[in-house]
Amino acid sequence: MDLRPSSSHIWTKCAAMPLMSSRVPPGDVGDPAREGTCAAWVAEMVLTGAVSTAADMVGQSHENGWLVEPDMAQHIQKYVDRVRSYGGEIHTERKVRLNQHIAGTPDAFAVLGSDHVLIVDDLKYGFGLVEPYQNPQVCIYAGAILRMLTARGVRVDRVVIGIYQPRAWSPAGIHRIWSCYPEELMSFVKTIEEAGNAAQNPNAPATPGAHCEYCDAAATCAANAAENYRVYERNASQQQRHMTVEELAKELDFLEMASDMLKGRKSAVEAEAAARMKRAETIPGWHMEQRAGQRRFTVPAATVRALTGLDPEVSKMVTPAELERMGASDAVVARITETPRTAPRLKKVAPGYYANLFKQR
Ligand code: SF4
């Protein structure tokens, strides 16, 4: 069975996922996925030289219907500039194969000849933070490229795994990297390959967890349902006492896993119900309700002014992001803006987060 690197964060944790997902008919592609595909397309077009700049693509639509807007063009141009700044030989959207089951297409990679460094970057256009440390998807690409280069006698002393995520805020910045030795990378890649081999077993057990949130099979998976019911039972317990800090840490881990899993199951079951209603099935007690967006004018500003005597175009200061979109220099905007710190929020530390932050500085 072929395994997709983009879902490796699921099948490395649940060996049953590839087979179970393959039995689920494909559903509608959501807006975040369409937008991400469009952003990757713009990057590819510029990196391959099909167009000169991302701005040239504003107004064009990807075949999935997503329109390239100035905001996207600006983010992607900065990504392209970053990739090009590596120098060396840059490859983009080139299929690579790790083994007989696992193959995929990295967004971009560069081989710096004199420094013997392999850089593999992945563009993430969504808002859910993705970290580079032992990121299975990018490590699959890097492992495959490293094997290919080694077979050709190319020396690689260091591998840099990068995640470029322009729209989500992270204290480590929008371009986060994990720099490692080839041996370190390949020892992690070995664990991915072992998980990939386990997924070939038609009777592989399903292992529910936080990763279920993104699994296509969540609506039809009995293990996921059973785990969610267990979560309910645990939360319904009447026992009362203060927890130790170790118990608090474990409970936070548990609640995070439980809420991710429940979220995944809810959206998968809702998608299944919506699809069946479209096929004219009735789900007792549920219906599809028309929702309404924010009100908007259907006439130009001059008409609004004439009809109401009020000016609908009250001038107000643009945001820093809007000013950048209008063409202001990032450096100037950085000097005249600040990012206020809001109340701190409890957040789970990703494995290797501090080590990586330290390495980057
Ligand atoms: S829903 Fe969870 S347990 Fe079930 S197949 Fe998907 S990842 Fe595995």
Residues whose N, C-alpha, C, O or C-beta is under 5 A from the ligand:
A	BS01	SF4	C14 A16 M17 M20 A206 T207 P208 G209 H211 C212 C215 A217 A218 C221 A223 N224
